[in-house]
Structure formats: structure tokens, C-alpha cells
Amino acid sequence: MDYHKRLILQNKAWAEEQQEKNPQLFKDLASGQHPKFLWIGCSDSRVPVNEITDTHSGDIFVHRNIANMVVHTDLNLLSVLQYAVQVLKVEHIIVCGHYGCGGVKAAFEHSNLGLLNKWLRNIKDVYRIHEKELDQVKSEEDRVNRFIELNVEEQVHNLAKTSIVQQAWADGQNLLLHGWVFDISTGLVHDRELMDSPDGLEDIYRYDIETGVKY
């Protein structure tokens, strides 16, 4: 049997199972979503959001890309962020990386990967910022893992640098930014970073929200 046909059959079995457990489930989901979380994660197939957080459909609004990046020229990411913050009124934004991330590993290297070079350059910028610390780590595996942690922390700060997040804070919206790293070898999440205000930002990244353009 073709793999894609197997997925369709598995979907049918899953839908029937869910219907038996909760006959109201799909009616409730069809009526709208009210997630409290926005998840910005890696596209890696080994990091399934609902499974590792033991949550259900409708609990988490999700955006995924290579190496869980928050890039200020990425209109896809910014559109997701604006919708999650302004419309869904999420209370938590989680940037979740994972150990063994292929995107971060590739950013360490010098291979010419075509279009992917443009994306990886954003990760290389994280290395440039933390080069002194990373170069002191002897083990290559430990160095990559530390790079992954630092990348998550930098992406949380990149979120805080957006006018979308700063406007929400200025308006008194309850919004927490989290940086997590998922360990595929254990199934556990490690909490690395937390921001609840622009206080941790350098002054140059702060917008004059009251007098500037709102978004």
C-alpha cells in the first residue's frame, strides 16, 4: 500500500476514535480556536508539538521553520505572530529548539547550500555574537548543543524586539516569552529563557510605542 494512502486510512481510524471518546470534539473545534500558546518550533519531524506537551487540538497555535528562527524579514512568521498576539490574545509564546538540530549544525559549516544559505546566515549571526564563548567549548557535540541553546535565547530576544510584542506589553497584555530546548534522547524539555517585558532589551531596540507607528 502507498504510504500516503495509509495516512488517509489512519486519519479515518483516528477520527473515529476521537469521536468515540468525545462526540462533541470536532463540533467544538469547528466553532473556533482559543489557544493560550503560540509555538515557534523547528520543522524537524521528531519534535511533534502536541505529543511532547501532551496537549490537544486547539491548545497551541503553531509556526515552524528550520531551526525555530524569528527573522524580522520573514512575513510568514510576522503574520503568525501578529495574529496570535492581536487576535487570539495568546498569553505565552514559546520558542522551542532541540538538541541535534540539523539547521544549527549546518550553520557551523561552510557548505554552499544554495537558497538555504540565506536562512542559515541568520543562525551564523548568532554564532558571531557568541563566538568567544563557543570557541572555548572543546567537544564539538557540546559546542553544537550550546549553540542550539544560545540560538533559542537569541530568538526569544528577537521576539521582544518586534513592535508587535512591545505594543502588547505597552497595552498591558499579559504576554510571556519562553525559550525551551527539547532533548530528543530523553523526551524532556529544558526551560532556558523567560521574558515578560522589554527591560532586558538594549535601548536601541525599543520603539516609542506611544508616538510611533503602531505595527
NUMI-832721 format. One line per 10 residues: number of its first residue (from 1); for each residue x, y, z of C-alpha. Coordinates in pm, 1 decimal, padded with zeros to 6 digits. Example, Ala and Ser with C-alpha at 12.3 -4.5 7.8 and 13.67 -1.06 7.14 Angstrom:
<pts>
1> 01230.0:-00450.0:00780.0 ~ 01367.0:-00106.0:00714.0
</pts>
This chain:
<pts>
1> 00000.0:00000.0:00000.0 ~ 00122.5:00350.6:-00082.2 ~ 00231.4:00545.3:00223.6 ~ 00000.5:00838.1:00153.5 ~ -00299.9:00605.2:00132.9 ~ -00200.5:00456.9:00466.6 ~ -00209.1:00805.5:00618.1 ~ -00564.4:00856.9:00495.2 ~ -00674.4:00527.2:00649.4 ~ -00500.2:00615.0:00973.7
11> -00676.0:00950.6:00972.1 ~ -01012.2:00779.3:00939.5 ~ -00933.6:00547.5:01228.9 ~ -00812.5:00840.3:01438.6 ~ -01122.6:01048.5:01367.4 ~ -01348.6:00759.4:01462.6 ~ -01153.3:00701.3:01782.5 ~ -01172.2:01067.9:01880.7 ~ -01543.5:01074.7:01804.1 ~ -01598.8:00780.4:02036.5
21> -01401.9:00944.8:02315.4 ~ -01568.0:01284.4:02278.9 ~ -01864.7:01316.3:02038.2 ~ -01855.9:01696.3:02079.4 ~ -01483.5:01737.9:01996.6 ~ -01497.1:01822.0:01627.7 ~ -01803.7:02042.0:01667.0 ~ -01618.8:02242.8:01931.5 ~ -01306.5:02270.6:01716.4 ~ -01510.5:02378.9:01415.4
31> -01664.9:02663.5:01614.2 ~ -01329.6:02839.4:01665.7 ~ -00995.8:02832.6:01843.4 ~ -00885.3:02989.0:02170.4 ~ -00524.5:02882.7:02229.0 ~ -00321.6:03035.4:02509.5 ~ 00009.5:02944.9:02345.0 ~ 00197.4:03031.8:02027.2 ~ 00466.7:02775.6:01947.9 ~ 00758.5:02873.6:01725.5
41> 00945.1:02549.9:01667.4 ~ 01175.1:02364.3:01433.8 ~ 01034.7:02182.2:01131.6 ~ 01215.0:01864.6:01242.4 ~ 00975.1:01568.0:01225.0 ~ 01097.8:01439.9:01562.4 ~ 00953.6:01735.8:01752.7 ~ 00572.8:01696.3:01737.9 ~ 00418.9:01982.1:01933.3 ~ 00105.0:01826.9:02081.7
51> 00273.2:01496.9:02160.9 ~ 00568.0:01634.1:02357.0 ~ 00348.2:01880.2:02550.1 ~ 00061.7:01630.5:02597.4 ~ -00187.5:01887.2:02468.7 ~ -00491.7:01864.0:02242.5 ~ -00605.7:02013.6:01915.8 ~ -00685.7:02380.0:01967.0 ~ -00447.9:02428.2:02260.5 ~ -00145.0:02561.2:02071.5
61> -00114.0:02790.9:01770.0 ~ 00189.1:02671.6:01574.0 ~ 00456.5:02812.7:01344.3 ~ 00754.9:02600.1:01241.5 ~ 01063.5:02663.6:01033.1 ~ 01421.7:02541.9:01007.4 ~ 01594.5:02594.1:01344.5 ~ 01299.3:02778.9:01505.5 ~ 01409.3:03121.2:01386.7 ~ 01249.5:03460.5:01447.7
71> 01363.1:03659.6:01144.6 ~ 01236.8:04015.1:01114.2 ~ 01205.7:03996.2:00734.8 ~ 01001.2:03673.4:00746.9 ~ 00648.3:03788.0:00666.2 ~ 00513.1:03440.6:00734.3 ~ 00644.1:03442.3:01090.6 ~ 00539.6:03802.9:01149.8 ~ 00188.0:03736.9:01020.8 ~ 00152.6:03438.6:01253.7
81> 00289.7:03643.3:01542.8 ~ 00058.7:03937.4:01481.1 ~ -00249.7:03716.5:01450.9 ~ -00159.1:03520.0:01763.3 ~ -00095.4:03830.3:01973.5 ~ -00359.4:04071.0:01842.7 ~ -00646.8:03841.4:01752.8 ~ -00604.2:03520.4:01951.2 ~ -00459.8:03707.4:02250.1 ~ -00220.4:03426.5:02339.0
91> -00057.5:03458.8:02679.7 ~ 00260.8:03264.1:02606.2 ~ 00496.4:03248.9:02309.9 ~ 00733.8:02953.7:02318.7 ~ 01043.1:02932.0:02101.5 ~ 01142.0:02566.2:02115.6 ~ 01465.5:02433.8:01970.1 ~ 01604.4:02085.5:02008.6 ~ 01939.6:01921.6:02059.0 ~ 02081.6:01767.3:01743.2
101> 01923.8:02038.1:01523.8 ~ 02041.2:01992.2:01164.5 ~ 01990.5:02358.8:01080.8 ~ 02216.6:02476.6:01359.9 ~ 02475.7:02212.6:01269.0 ~ 02470.3:02329.1:00907.7 ~ 02528.0:02687.9:01019.0 ~ 02858.6:02573.3:01171.0 ~ 02979.2:02454.4:00832.6 ~ 03091.1:02626.3:00512.4
111> 02899.5:02421.6:00254.7 ~ 02733.0:02614.9:-00027.0 ~ 02369.8:02507.0:00006.6 ~ 02209.8:02748.3:-00238.0 ~ 01891.7:02914.7:-00115.6 ~ 01938.5:02761.2:00228.9 ~ 02249.6:02978.7:00270.9 ~ 02025.0:03282.1:00315.5 ~ 01834.8:03122.9:00601.1 ~ 02139.1:02975.3:00772.0
121> 02309.2:03312.7:00769.0 ~ 02067.0:03425.9:01037.8 ~ 02190.7:03139.5:01256.8 ~ 02552.3:03222.7:01174.2 ~ 02485.4:03570.6:01314.3 ~ 02407.9:03406.2:01649.9 ~ 02744.8:03232.6:01634.0 ~ 02917.6:03563.8:01559.4 ~ 02760.4:03721.0:01868.8 ~ 02867.8:03431.3:02093.9
131> 03182.6:03323.2:01909.8 ~ 03415.8:03377.2:02204.1 ~ 03214.0:03152.3:02435.3 ~ 03150.3:02883.0:02175.2 ~ 03512.9:02858.9:02068.9 ~ 03607.5:02774.5:02426.6 ~ 03388.9:02460.9:02427.4 ~ 03620.4:02168.9:02349.1 ~ 03376.0:01895.7:02245.0 ~ 03211.9:01950.4:01907.4
141> 02886.0:01792.7:02029.8 ~ 02881.6:02014.6:02337.5 ~ 02962.8:02316.5:02122.9 ~ 02670.4:02247.9:01888.7 ~ 02434.4:02190.6:02181.6 ~ 02542.7:02515.7:02342.2 ~ 02495.3:02689.1:02008.2 ~ 02140.3:02547.6:01998.3 ~ 02068.2:02687.8:02345.1 ~ 02209.3:03029.4:02256.5
151> 02009.8:03032.7:01933.3 ~ 01686.5:02976.7:02125.9 ~ 01774.1:03256.0:02367.9 ~ 01851.3:03495.1:02080.8 ~ 01521.5:03414.9:01908.4 ~ 01332.4:03498.9:02227.9 ~ 01508.5:03834.7:02228.4 ~ 01423.6:03875.5:01859.0 ~ 01057.5:03835.5:01954.4 ~ 01093.4:04105.9:02217.3
161> 01247.2:04334.3:01953.7 ~ 00928.8:04331.9:01743.9 ~ 00684.6:04618.7:01768.6 ~ 00408.2:04356.7:01785.0 ~ 00528.9:04223.2:02118.4 ~ 00631.0:04563.2:02253.5 ~ 00288.6:04707.0:02169.1 ~ 00120.2:04419.6:02353.1 ~ 00331.3:04486.3:02661.8 ~ 00263.6:04861.0:02640.6
171> -00110.1:04788.5:02621.8 ~ -00087.9:04579.9:02938.8 ~ -00144.4:04249.2:02763.4 ~ -00028.8:03950.8:02967.2 ~ 00237.4:03802.2:02739.1 ~ 00530.2:03582.2:02840.7 ~ 00812.1:03479.9:02605.9 ~ 00974.1:03142.1:02671.9 ~ 01284.9:02974.6:02532.6 ~ 01286.8:02595.6:02550.8
181> 01515.4:02322.3:02423.8 ~ 01375.7:01974.4:02363.3 ~ 01606.3:01677.6:02424.0 ~ 01509.1:01413.2:02169.8 ~ 01712.7:01148.4:02353.8 ~ 01508.8:01183.9:02674.9 ~ 01180.2:01340.3:02561.2 ~ 01226.2:01623.8:02813.3 ~ 01202.6:01998.6:02763.3 ~ 01458.4:02230.9:02924.9
191> 01350.0:02584.8:03013.0 ~ 01625.6:02824.9:02904.2 ~ 01482.2:03176.1:02882.3 ~ 01190.8:03391.0:03002.6 ~ 01097.0:03749.5:02917.3 ~ 00786.8:03935.6:03033.6 ~ 00886.0:04293.5:02945.6 ~ 01129.7:04488.9:02725.9 ~ 01353.2:04551.6:03028.3 ~ 01611.3:04301.4:02905.0
201> 01649.6:04474.2:02567.6 ~ 01919.5:04720.3:02474.3 ~ 01773.3:05069.2:02435.9 ~ 01836.0:05077.8:02060.0 ~ 01576.0:04802.5:02007.7 ~ 01296.4:04975.9:02196.9 ~ 01024.4:05152.9:01998.8 ~ 00848.0:05469.0:02101.8 ~ 00519.3:05282.4:02102.1 ~ 00301.4:05573.6:02214.2
211> 00408.8:05810.9:01936.9 ~ 00533.1:05577.2:01665.6 ~ 00353.9:05363.7:01408.1 ~ 00155.9:05101.3:01596.3 ~ 00252.1:04795.9:01387.9
</pts>
